[in-house]
Amino acid sequence: MIAARAVDVRSNMKDYMDIAYNGEPVIVSRRQNRNVVIVSEQEYNDLQKAKRNAEYLTKLDRSFEQLERGEVVVKSFEELERMADE
C-alpha cells in the first residue's frame, strides 16, 4: 500500500491511477484524517463481493441459530402452493 498527499496525487494523477490499477492501493492523506483510498475497479468489485458474502454468511448463521432453538415454521409443499396462489 502506498501513501501519498493529496497535492501529490493531483499533480501525478495518472501515475497514481496506474499504481492502483496494477493492484497497489493508494492512500490519499487529507486534512482532519479524512483520508481516501484509490483502488482498481477489479479490487473494488472484489471488496463488494466479499462484503455481500459476509452479509449472506451472517444471515445463514442467524438461520441456523433459529433452527437450533426450534424457531421454525414447517409447511408442506401443498401449503406453500396454496400460499403462492393467494
KASULWO-V521341 format. One record per residue. SS is DSSP state (alpha for helix, beta for strand, coil for the rest). OMEGA is omega as a letter, one per 40 degrees, with the letter a starting at -180 (999 if undefined). D_LAST is the distance of its C-alpha to the last C-alpha in Angstrom with 2 decimals. Layout:
ss->SS omega->OMEGA d_last->D_LAST
ss->SS omega->OMEGA d_last->D_LAST
This chain:
ss->coil omega->a d_last->55.94
ss->beta omega->i d_last->58.22
ss->beta omega->a d_last->58.77
ss->beta omega->i d_last->60.08
ss->beta omega->a d_last->60.85
ss->alpha omega->a d_last->58.93
ss->alpha omega->i d_last->62.17
ss->alpha omega->i d_last->62.81
ss->alpha omega->i d_last->59.33
ss->alpha omega->a d_last->59.77
ss->alpha omega->a d_last->63.14
ss->coil omega->a d_last->61.96
ss->alpha omega->a d_last->58.28
ss->alpha omega->a d_last->58.41
ss->alpha omega->a d_last->60.06
ss->alpha omega->i d_last->57.52
ss->alpha omega->i d_last->54.57
ss->alpha omega->i d_last->56.20
ss->alpha omega->a d_last->56.60
ss->alpha omega->a d_last->52.91
ss->alpha omega->a d_last->51.89
ss->coil omega->i d_last->54.07
ss->coil omega->a d_last->52.16
ss->coil omega->i d_last->54.19
ss->coil omega->i d_last->52.32
ss->beta omega->i d_last->54.42
ss->beta omega->i d_last->54.38
ss->beta omega->a d_last->55.49
ss->beta omega->i d_last->57.24
ss->coil omega->i d_last->56.86
ss->alpha omega->i d_last->58.19
ss->alpha omega->i d_last->56.72
ss->alpha omega->i d_last->55.19
ss->coil omega->a d_last->52.45
ss->coil omega->i d_last->52.70
ss->beta omega->i d_last->50.47
ss->beta omega->i d_last->50.16
ss->beta omega->i d_last->50.32
ss->coil omega->i d_last->48.58
ss->coil omega->i d_last->47.83
ss->alpha omega->i d_last->44.46
ss->alpha omega->i d_last->44.03
ss->alpha omega->i d_last->44.83
ss->alpha omega->i d_last->42.38
ss->alpha omega->i d_last->39.58
ss->alpha omega->i d_last->40.52
ss->alpha omega->i d_last->40.42
ss->alpha omega->i d_last->36.97
ss->alpha omega->i d_last->35.70
ss->alpha omega->i d_last->37.39
ss->alpha omega->i d_last->35.81
ss->alpha omega->i d_last->32.27
ss->alpha omega->i d_last->33.12
ss->alpha omega->i d_last->34.47
ss->alpha omega->i d_last->31.36
ss->alpha omega->i d_last->29.20
ss->alpha omega->i d_last->31.64
ss->alpha omega->i d_last->31.47
ss->alpha omega->i d_last->27.69
ss->alpha omega->i d_last->28.25
ss->alpha omega->i d_last->31.02
ss->alpha omega->i d_last->28.86
ss->alpha omega->i d_last->26.19
ss->alpha omega->i d_last->29.01
ss->alpha omega->i d_last->30.42
ss->alpha omega->i d_last->27.18
ss->alpha omega->i d_last->27.02
ss->alpha omega->i d_last->30.66
ss->coil omega->i d_last->30.08
ss->coil omega->a d_last->27.27
ss->coil omega->a d_last->24.70
ss->coil omega->i d_last->21.87
ss->coil omega->a d_last->18.55
ss->coil omega->i d_last->18.39
ss->coil omega->i d_last->15.31
ss->coil omega->i d_last->15.75
ss->alpha omega->i d_last->14.58
ss->alpha omega->i d_last->12.66
ss->alpha omega->i d_last->10.86
ss->alpha omega->i d_last->10.09
ss->alpha omega->i d_last->8.90
ss->alpha omega->i d_last->6.46
ss->alpha omega->a d_last->5.33
ss->alpha omega->a d_last->5.54
ss->alpha omega->a d_last->3.80
ss->coil omega->999 d_last->0.00
